[in-house]
Structures are given as structure tokens and as C-alpha cells.
Amino acid sequence: MAGKADKAAAVMKDGGQKAKTAAAKLYALAKDPEAQAKAGKLLEDGKKMYRAATSPEAKEAYRKAAEVINKMRKT
């Protein structure tokens, strides 16, 4: 039983070290100005896509497409 406990402790220690390493990499990436600029651009692109998808024109196009699909299913 002691062997299993030692193995479990070793696994937990190794997992903790891996988590610390990953956190350090993530922190360094978050502090990188280039990564921040890239994330900002992606955020702006996402906002534009959301606005386009939720615009009244898009909603009307969705309704028309749904009508066509429903008509095609009925025939």
C-alpha cells in the first residue's frame, strides 16, 4: 500500500510542477505586447461579426431562408 501512496504523491508533485510551468508560459504570453495586439484584433473582429449576424438585415435573411427550407420540406 505504501508503494501506491508514493506513486500517487509523485504523480501529484509532477502534476503541480507541470501546472506551474504552464502558468508561467501563459503569464509570459499574456504580457507579450504582440499577443495582446493580436487578441485585441480578434476581439474587434468578433464584435463586427456579432453585429453583422444580429443586424435586422441578417435576421430578415434568416427568416427568408427558413421559409424556403420549410417550403422545400413540405413538397
N, C-alpha and C positions, 0 to 999 in steps of 0.2 A: 504494500500500500504506500510505503514511503517513496518508492520509485515513481509512482504515479503523481504524487504530490510534487516531487522535484521537477518532473516533466511539465506539470501544469504551471509551476512557478516560472520555469524557464520560458514557456510559451508566453506567459503574461508579460514577462520582462522584455522579451523580444518584441512583442506587440506594442508595448509602451514606447520602446525606442523607435520603432517604425512610425508611430504616431507623432512623436516629437520631430522626427526628420521631415515628415510630410508637412507638418505645421510650419516648420522653418522655411521650407520651399514655398509654401503658399503665402507666407508673410512677405518673403522677398519678392515674389511675383506681384503681390498687391501694392508694394511700394515702388515698383518699376513704373516710371512715367510713361513709357511706351505702352505698357499693358493697360494703364489707366486710360490713355487716349483711345486705345482700341476698344475698351469696354464702353467708354462714353459714346463712341461712334455706333457701336452695336445697339446701345440703348436708344439713341436718336433714330436709328433705322427701324427699331422695333416700334417706337412710338408712331412713326409715319405709317408703318404697315397696319397698326391697330386702327389709326384714324381712317385709313382707306377702307379697311374691312368693315368698319362700323358706320360709315357715312350713309346718308339717306339713299344715295345712288346705288351703293353696293347692296343695301337691303332690298331695294326695288329689283335689282338684278337677281338676287337670291329668290325672291318671290316668283319672278317670271320663270326662272329655271325650275323651281319646284312645280309650277303649274304644268310646264312642258313634260316633266318627268311623270307627274301624275296622269296626264293625258295618255302618255305612251304606255303606261302600265295598264290602263283601263282597256286599251284596244288590243 
